[in-house]
Amino acid sequence: MTRRHRLIVPVMLERAGEEVEAEVVCTYHPGDPGCRTQRNGDPGWPPDPAQVEIEEVRRADGVVASARDLTDKEVGYVEDFVCDLMEDA
């Protein structure tokens, strides 16, 4: 099941050296735990991890960016934040 959420995530922008709040628009795919063996004895399928697709980032100063404009550290932070939030929901 795909769930689309709008979240406000604080992101540390390394190039500016300051913390800027940003509204991150993303699609969350919860993944699938997989199945070793089906009830009828057929082989199952491997697990599929949760994924977050960042579509747009709107900073508080009005600048609109995409995931390409973020550093790897910023993308990782947003992905971890969203996955942790959604798994606890």
C-alpha positions in Angstrom: 0.0 0.0 0.0 1.3 3.4 -1.0 0.7 6.3 1.4 1.4 9.9 0.4 2.2 12.4 3.1 3.2 16.0 3.4 5.6 16.4 6.3 7.5 19.3 7.8 11.0 18.1 8.5 13.9 20.1 9.9 16.9 19.8 7.5 20.4 20.9 8.3 21.6 22.5 5.1 25.4 21.9 5.1 26.2 24.5 2.5 24.6 27.2 4.5 25.7 26.0 7.8 22.3 26.7 9.4 19.2 24.7 10.2 16.3 25.5 7.9 12.8 24.1 8.2 11.5 22.6 5.0 8.3 21.1 3.9 9.1 17.8 2.2 6.5 16.3 -0.1 7.2 12.6 -0.4 5.7 9.2 -1.2 6.1 6.5 1.4 6.2 2.8 0.3 6.0 0.7 3.5 7.6 -2.3 1.9 6.8 -6.0 2.4 8.3 -8.4 5.0 8.5 -11.2 2.4 7.4 -14.8 2.8 9.7 -17.8 3.1 7.1 -20.4 2.1 3.5 -20.0 1.1 0.7 -22.0 2.8 0.5 -24.4 -0.2 4.2 -25.1 0.1 5.3 -23.0 -2.9 8.4 -20.8 -2.4 7.7 -17.3 -1.1 9.3 -14.0 -2.1 12.1 -11.9 -0.6 11.5 -9.0 1.6 11.1 -5.5 0.1 12.4 -2.7 2.3 10.4 0.5 2.9 11.2 3.4 0.5 10.7 7.1 0.6 10.6 9.1 -2.7 11.3 12.8 -2.2 9.3 14.8 -4.8 9.8 18.4 -3.6 11.4 20.4 -0.9 10.0 23.8 0.0 12.3 25.7 2.4 10.9 28.3 4.8 12.6 31.1 2.8 10.4 30.2 -0.2 13.0 28.3 -2.3 11.6 25.2 -3.9 14.0 22.4 -4.6 14.0 18.7 -5.6 15.9 15.8 -4.0 18.8 16.5 -6.5 19.4 19.8 -4.8 20.0 18.1 -1.4 23.2 16.6 -0.2 23.4 12.8 0.5 23.4 13.5 4.2 20.2 15.6 3.9 18.4 13.0 1.8 19.4 10.3 4.3 18.1 12.3 7.2 14.8 12.9 5.5 14.4 9.2 4.5 15.3 8.0 8.0 12.9 10.5 9.6 10.0 9.6 7.4 10.5 5.8 7.7 10.8 6.0 11.5 7.7 8.2 11.7 5.6 5.9 9.4 6.7 2.7 11.1 5.7 4.0 14.5 2.3 5.2 13.1 
